[in-house]
């Protein structure tokens, strides 16, 4: 998904109900940008999304329109 067109700019954050190292490794190998394990607060989720979006925009080279 992240290797094609505009979707490569969308960060992928995996949300897990419980820690599973096999799923974590698989997600990271498939290109996930981050993993969060419950419980987490809404504020923590928003902060994680904000950081990932900022990192994506700082390293992203968008073509001019």
Backbone torsions as a table, in degrees:
resi	resn	phi	psi	omega
1	UNK	NA	-46.2	-175.0
2	UNK	-78.5	-4.7	-177.8
3	UNK	-92.9	-0.4	-173.4
4	UNK	-121.6	129.5	170.3
5	UNK	44.9	-141.2	-174.7
6	UNK	-67.6	-18.6	179.7
7	UNK	-68.5	-19.1	178.6
8	UNK	-66.4	-14.7	179.8
9	UNK	-90.0	-6.8	-176.5
10	UNK	-92.6	117.9	177.9
11	UNK	-70.0	144.4	178.9
12	UNK	-111.1	120.2	178.7
13	UNK	-118.7	116.2	-179.5
14	UNK	-85.1	129.3	177.5
15	UNK	-107.6	123.5	-176.3
16	UNK	-118.0	143.6	176.4
17	UNK	-73.5	-33.5	178.6
18	UNK	-149.8	157.6	-177.5
19	UNK	-67.4	132.7	176.6
20	UNK	-144.1	106.0	-173.8
21	UNK	-63.8	-33.4	179.1
22	UNK	-65.1	-46.4	178.8
23	UNK	-66.3	-36.3	176.9
24	UNK	-60.0	-50.9	-179.5
25	UNK	-61.2	-42.0	179.8
26	UNK	-63.3	-44.4	179.4
27	UNK	-61.4	-44.0	-179.1
28	UNK	-66.9	-37.6	177.9
29	UNK	-65.9	-31.5	179.9
30	UNK	-84.1	-3.4	173.3
31	UNK	109.2	11.4	176.6
32	UNK	-60.9	144.7	179.6
33	UNK	-90.1	-26.1	-178.2
34	UNK	-161.0	161.3	177.5
35	UNK	-134.7	133.0	175.7
36	UNK	-123.3	137.9	-179.4
37	UNK	-113.5	132.6	177.8
38	UNK	-65.2	148.7	1.7
39	UNK	-85.0	143.4	171.3
40	UNK	-142.8	153.6	-177.7
41	UNK	-86.4	164.3	174.7
42	UNK	-59.8	-37.2	179.2
43	UNK	-64.4	-40.4	178.3
44	UNK	-64.3	-41.6	178.5
45	UNK	-63.6	-46.6	179.3
46	UNK	-61.9	-38.5	178.6
47	UNK	-65.5	-42.2	179.2
48	UNK	-62.8	-44.7	178.1
49	UNK	-61.7	-45.3	-179.5
50	UNK	-60.6	-43.4	179.9
51	UNK	-63.5	-44.6	-179.3
52	UNK	-65.0	-40.3	177.9
53	UNK	-65.7	-40.6	178.9
54	UNK	-64.8	-44.4	178.3
55	UNK	-62.3	-39.3	179.4
56	UNK	-65.6	-40.8	-178.4
57	UNK	-74.9	-30.1	-178.9
58	UNK	-73.6	-27.7	-178.3
59	UNK	-103.9	-2.7	-176.3
60	UNK	-86.4	134.8	175.8
61	UNK	-112.4	99.5	-179.1
62	UNK	-85.2	138.2	175.4
63	UNK	-69.5	147.5	179.2
64	UNK	-66.1	149.6	178.0
65	UNK	-91.3	NA	NA
